[in-house]
Amino acid sequence: MSGSVFYKMSQMETEYTVGDALFSKKEIDDRTRELAGQIVRDVRGEELLVVGILSGAVFFLTDLVRCLPRELDVKIDFMSVSSYGDATTSSGTVRILKDLGSDIAGRNVLVVEDIIDTGLTLSYLLKILKARHPKSLRTCVLLDKSARRETAVDVDYCGFNAPDVFVVGYGLDCGGRYRHLPDIHVVNL
Ligand code: 5GP
């Protein structure tokens, strides 16, 4: 997207504009390949269950798993939790909207999330998943807003450190919009 093009979210109470790309698809792709390499080294040929958190992480997950070699026994499942509604700040309330379709006991689980902000969502999820006795439980997040962390969370694989700004694109939305943008952009509130 060129620097002079702005999108206005006309049906929201506040006016937002979507600015220039913070991370381009090319940067995301390059980093995703590196992360996949690290994951392959750590999994050491064992089965890997990749758990995507709907809906934001879908774009990242599908690109990530396609960087994994065909020899690796990769399976995919999804969970959906509520963390943010249409607002751009955390509600602090986390609910499971859709649970996994498979049992994770004794399996190597990799949770893939789009962005970690306060850490409330991921720490809650990890607590639930740990109680199901996986063999290993790792986390992979594309963006880490570490400056805003309220709860300590172990992030095993991190794409990029992100500044304290609200971002959209590459699966990330604002009021349901902009998930389809290939790059990640800053929202100007
Ligand atoms: P946390 O619980 O760590 O505060 O928030 C995690 C969730 O908040 C993410 O999965 C994502 O849905 C949402 N989130 C946090 N920061 C942003 C952001 O900058 N942009 C978008 N679109 N969602 C965000």
Residues whose N, C-alpha, C, O or C-beta is under 5 A from the ligand:
A	BS01	5GP	G56 S83 Y84 S90 I115 I116 D117 T118 G119 L120 T121 L122 V165 F166 V167 V168 L172 D173 C174
